[in-house]
Amino acid sequence: MWLHAALGGRLVQGGVVLGCVVLAIACAFALDSELATRVEFSEPLAVVEGEVTGVSLSSDDYKEVHIVEFRYAVDGQALRGVSYAETDDHAAPPLGQVVRVEYLRDQPEAARLEGFQRRRFSGWVLIGPLMFLTTVFAGLAMTVSEGLASLRPVRRGDARWARVAAVQPPKDASSRWRIDLAPLAEGAPATIHADGRAGLEVGDRALTFVDPDDPEVVHLAARVPGGLALGPDGRLRSAAPVGPSLALPLLGLALLVGGVAAAWAFIY
């Protein structure tokens, strides 16, 4: 049973991390060149004819990119610009070809060839930051869910054992257990007191609980967030994690806010 519980926890954590990776990659796909081309200009554009003055090819990015230099004129003012396009999306225009140039009316120097990008952009550069953000928010969500978890029976964790030095069972329902343990791996003895009101006071770093069927056997379990308490039925219980119930909503919010903000800052 404890092995199944431990493996289940590892699978949940692994699933959250895998989900972070998959969502980060999906977001990078969404923020790739096609979306970047559409969001570069958020205002109405004017169109004027221009001429291609230079064409080169760059493979420094994740894909090969055409770099097209062009010149154009707005209200008698001669201007120059550069546009980018992935080789899979556009063919490079030849030198001297007349092309359509889009520019902002209030900022004529902000221009691009029609169908091209004004700035070089690839959503793949955001995979690293997105994975970092999603992992941080997933961890935060799991921590919050642990704090909101209700009491549930304690599992035995890695089932390490400690020798009991002395046991004083309660004389009545209002008194406490007192269990003195022999020195543990850390070299310090531990004393436990437990009742329905105070829960457990553990002297050692490990959380310890009494076997309900045999008070003289003490099980040492891994540290559980929220600590231990004695339930109404007299059995020790723990505020153990119920799973990342808030992970997916916060993960989605992190992807939305972080991805859009990063893309917007990168483009402008």
C-alpha positions, 0 to 999 in steps of 0.5 A: 500500500505504501509503495503504491502511494509513493509511486502515485505521488511520483507519477503525479509530480512527473505528470505535472512536469511533463505537462509543463514541457508539452504546454511550453512547446505548444505555446512556442508553436502558437507564438511562432512566425505566423502569429508574430507577423500578425501582431507586429502592427496593432494600428492601421497601415498605409501601403506604398510601393518600394524596391528591393535593394538587398537579399541575404540568407541567415541560418542563425535561428532555428530555421533559415530566414530571408533578410530583405532590404528595401527602400521606399518613400513617404511624402517625399522622404526617402526611407529604408527598411529590413524585413524577415521571413522564413524560407518555408513561408516566402520566397526571396524577391529578386533585387530591383523588384517593386514590392508593396511596403506596409508602414505606420501612418504616424511612424513611417520608418516602422515598415515591412514588406507585405507578408514579411516580418518587421523584426526577426522573431521565433517563438522557439526562443521562449521555450526556456522561459516558458518552461521555467514559468510553468514549472514555478507556477505548478510548484506553487499550485501544488504547495497551495493544494497541500495547504488546503488539503483535508486530513487523511490517514497517514501512510507509512512512507518508506517504512523505516523503524525505530526501537521504542525505549519507553511507552506510557499509554494514556490513562484515560481519553484526556491524557497523552501518549508518551513514546521515548525513542532510542537514538536515531540516525541523526544521533539524537533521541526523540520524544513524542507526545500525542493527544486529540488536541495538541497533535504530535510534538516530535523531537527528531526531524522525521515525523513519527506515528504510533501503529494503532494496532500496537502502541509499542511499534513506532513507524518513521515516515517522510516529512509530510507538509501540514504535520500530523494530528490525532483524528476523532477516531483516535487514529493519527492523521496527516494533512497530506497533499490531495494532489495538484488540484490548483495546478492546471488553472494556475498553469494555464494562467502562467502560460497566458500571461507569461507567454503573451508578455514575453512575446510582446516585449520581444517583438516591440 
